[in-house]
Amino acid sequence: MPFQSLLSRIRGKDETLHANDFRKAPTPAALFTPTDPATDGEDCSHDCASCTIRYPSKFPVDQDEVLFGRVNGWSAHVVVATGKNDWVRDVADEKGSIMQALSKASPPPKHPLKVSASDMPVPSSMDASATTILLLPAFVLLDNVTPSSTQTLVSIIDSAPQTTSPLHTHGLSIPRSLHGISIRACPHEAVILLCSQRTRDVRCGQSAPLLRREFERHLRPRGLARDLHDERPGGVGIYFISHVGGHKFAANVIVYRRAGAFGERKVEGEKTVENGEADATAGEGEEKEDPRNGEAAGTDEKIDDAGAGQCIWLARVRPEDCENIVRYTVMQGKVVKPDTQLRGGFDREKGLVSW
């Protein structure tokens, strides 16, 4: 569906949301729709019965503290490919890294950033210091980023859609290539970020691999599982990232969903089917051009991409939660356990944030 048609369907043509119209959501239910057995079926009330993965017996989690509304806000999330799943305690101290370069950028980005190292693979490059960045909520990949190109990176971040950019904001207002940095749309419909930094807390190192296995188990039958090197359009990328705060609430899981991800839910008789499931394997193995990248890759055409419509930050996630997180949160943007698991996030359609 063309972007303007999608926008008209989401918001009436008379309604124009501006960045200064964004407001703090008063409750979890105001920010994200909670699941309801009356409309979503009884499955949303039950954890996965087929899950056999368990955390270690000694895996203490704070179950008492209120979660919602206590995370600091951010305007953009910079996810840096390092090819590793653990890092020095503060990733900004990793010598020669993009994380360190961003922390020392002068002038700095105009708005607060969340910067995460990730296990995204480092691309082959003549420059050993070059890497790839996933920029959210813009949902774009920046290739060939080096510490020496930090100021160009900052200008790209400042021009990209932010967490409080209305959905009618178009994508990056710069060419596909800028001073050596190449820019392309991320092929995924959603990404799941799992804190895996064992050097900050052993629970993160223990939980992330187990959750990835369980998420992949439930994504695979839908044709949505994507490994680290799989860039077929659609699907869900799962990445390990560095410390996000609140490891006493492990496991922390952050879900970014594209605006209109996976289409509308369809109900056929008693069976509910999400768009994308029916032809999940269609064209598997074929190289397809992501239409968000335009008709001619490598030209000066801009990337016209609304990016992430939602970011849903969950905590206290256990393997048995993964099935319903895929079914309702990843696929539909709903939250199954808002009172006990939702830390925060944003919804650019509603104009709401948790901070």
N, C-alpha and C positions, 0 to 999 in steps of 0.2 A: 504494500500500500504506500503511495507517495506520502512524504513526510507531512505536507500541508493537510492532506486528507485525514491522516492519523491525528494530527493536532486538532482539526475541527471536530473529530469524533470525541476526543478526550475532553476538550474544553469547548464550550460554545464560542462561535466567532466573536461574540461581543465581549467575552471574558479574556482579558490580557493580564497575565500575572507578571509582575516586575520583581526584581531582586529585593527591593526594599519592602515588598509585601510578604515576604517569608516571615513566619512567626514560630515560636516555640510551641510544640504540641503539648497540651495540658496532661494528656494521659497516653499510655501505650496504644489504646484502642483508637484514639484520634489520629495517631500517626500511621499505624498499619492495621488493616482489618484482621481481627482475630478469627480463627476458624470457629465454626459453629456446627455441631452435629446435625442440626435441623436442615442446613443447606449443604454441608460438605460431607455428610455421612458419618457413621459411627467410627470409621477408621481414624478420624482426627482426634478421637478421645483415647486412643490406645497406642502405646509404644510398639515398635516392631517386634512381632512374635518370633520371627525367623532369625533374628540377630544372634550370632554365637560369639561375637567379639566382646570381650570384657576388659575394662581397665584393671590395672594391678590392684590387689586387695588394699594396699595403702595408697589411696589417692584422695586425700582430704580436699574438700571444696567448701567454701563459705556459702552456706545456704540461707543465712539470716539477713544479710545486708540488702537493702533495696538497691536494685540495679538501674532502673530507668532514669534517664536524664542526668547522669553523673559523668558522662564522658565529655571531654573538651571538644569543641567544634573544630572542623577543618574545612578548607575550601577546595583542596585538591589532594589526591592520594597518589604519591609517586612510588611505584612498585618496581624495584631495580633487579634485573636479572644478575645473579651471581653464580648460579650453578651449585650452590651449597644450601644445606638445610639448617646450619647453625653458624653463629657468627661471634665476634667479640661482643662483650657485654653491651656496649653502646655502639651501634653500627656506624654512627658518625665518627667514631675513632678508627674505623678500618682504613688504614693508610692507602692513599691513592685511589680511593673509591669515589663513586658519584655521591654516595651518602655524605662523605666527608666534604666533598667539594660544595654540595648544596648548603651544608651547615655553615660554610665560610663565605658564601656568595655575597658579593658587594657590587651593586646594591642587591639586597635580598628580594625574594618574591614579595609581591604586594600583599598577599593574603596568607594566613596560616596553612602550613602543609602538614600532611602525615606522610612520612618517608619510611618505607619498609624495604629491607633487603628481602630477596625471595630466591626460591630454588629454580626459577625460570632459567632455562639453559642459556649460557653465554654464547652468542653467535661466533662463528669462525670469522676472523677479521685480521687484516694485516696489522692493525693497531691492537696490541695486547690489552690496552686500557679501554677499548671500546666495548660497549654493552648495549642492551635493549632495555627500554623502560615501558611499562604499562602505565598510562596516565588515566586516572579516574577522577571524576565521573565521565570524562570525555570519551573513554573507551577507545583510545588510540594507542598504537605502538610506535615508539620512537626508536629508530635503529641508528647505530653508529654514534652513540652518545659517549663522549669522553670527558674527563675532568676539565680539559682545556676548553670545552664547548659549553661550560656551565652557564654563562650569560645568555647564550642562545637558548639553552634549555629553560632558563628562567623566563625569557620572553615568550616562549611557547606556552609554558604553564600559565602565565598571566593572561594570555589571549584565549585560553581554552575555556569551555564551559566549567563552571564551578558548582559546588553543592547547592548554592542558592541562585543558580542561573535557571530561569524558567525554561520549561521544555520547548517553548517556541524559539529559544536561542539556537542558532545553527551551530555547526561544528567549528573547527579551527578556521580562523580568518587569515590564514597564512598559507603559502604554497606547500606542496607535498614534500619539498626538500628545502631546508634553510641552513645555510652555512655548514653543509656536510651532514646534518641530521635529516634522515628520511622519516616520513610520517605516513602511517597507513592505519586503516580501521582495524581494531581488534576483531578477529573472526567470531568470537564467542557471543552467545546470547546472554550469558551470565558467567560470573566467576565466583568461586568460593575460596576465601583466604583463611588459612589455618595457622595460628601462631604455633611455631615449632621450636622456638629458641630455648634449647636445653640449658644454655649458659645462664639464662635468667631464671628459669624454673624447670626442674626436671619433669614436672607434669605436662608441660607444653611439648617437650621432646617425646614423651610417652604417648600422648593422646593424638597428636597430629597424624602419624602414620596409620593408626588404627581407624581414625575417622575417614581418612582418604580412601582406604580400602572399602569401608562401608558405603560411603557416598558413591564410589564408582560402581559398587554392586547394584545400587538402585538406579543409577543413571544408564548403565549399560543396556538393559532391556528396552529403554526408550530411545536408544541410538544417540544418546547425548554425552556419553563419556568421551573425554578427550585426554590423551596423555600429554606429556610436556612438549612433544614435538608435533602434535597433531593440530594443524591449522585449517582443517576443513571448516567452511562456514557453518554457523549454528553450534549447538552443543554448549557444554559447560567446562570451563577450565578450572582446575583445582591447584592451588599453589600454597606452598609453605612460606610463611613470612616471619620476620623478626618481631620482637616484643611489641605488643600493642597496649600494654597496661592491664592491670587487673588479673594477674595470673592466679590469684586466690579464687577466681571464678572460673578456672579452667574447666572445659576447653572453650576458648574464644573462637567464634566463627563469624566471619564477615562476608555477607552475600551482596554483591552488586548485580543488579538486574537492568538490562536495557529497557528503555521505554517500549512497551508493547511486546516484551519478550514472549516467545512461544505462542503468540496469538491468543484468541479467545478460547475459553473452555467450551467444549461441545458435549451435550448430553444426548446419547443415543439409547433410548429405552432406559434400562437401569444402569447402563455402563457409562462412566464418565471418561472421556478421551481428551487429552490435551493435544492441540495442534502440534504437529511435528512427530508424534508417536507413530502415526500410520505409515509415513514414508521414512521412518527412522534410518533404514538401511539403503534407501534409494540413492543411487549415485555414489555409494561408498567406494572409496579408493580413487574417485575421479577428482581431478583438480578443478575447482570452480572458482570463478572470480567473485569476490565479495562486492555486491552492488554498491555498498556504502563507499567504496573506493573510487566510484565513478567509472567512466568508460575507458579512460586512457591512463593507466598507471604510469607514473614518471613524468606527467605533465604538470603544469602549474595550476591545475584545477584544485579548488579547495575541497576539503573533506566535509560533506554535508551530513552530519550525524548528530542526532540529539543526545546520544550517550546514555548513561545510566539514569533511569527514572527513579530508582530506589537504591538505597543502601540499608541493609538490615543487619545490625550487629547483635549477635546472640552470645550468651555465655552459659556456663554449666551444661554444655552440650555433651551428651554421652552417645555411644554407638547406637543404642536403641532409638535415639531421636532422629537418626539420619533419614530413615524412610519418609517420615512425615515432613522433614525439612525439605527434601527433594520435592515431594508431592505438592506441598502447599506453599512453602516459602520460595523456593527456587522457581517453581513453575507458575505460581499465582501471586506471589508478593504478599501472602498472608503469614501471620505468626500463630504458631500452635500453642505456645506457652508464654504469652506476653507478660504475665505477672511475675514469673520466676526466671525467665531466660532473656528477655529483651533489655539490652543495655542502651540502645539508641539507634540513630541513623537519620536518614532524610527521605522525603518524598517530594520530588520536584513537580509532580503533577498537582499535588495538594498545596504546595507551598509551605511545607512544614518541616521543621528540624527538631531534634531532641534536645538541643543546647540553647 
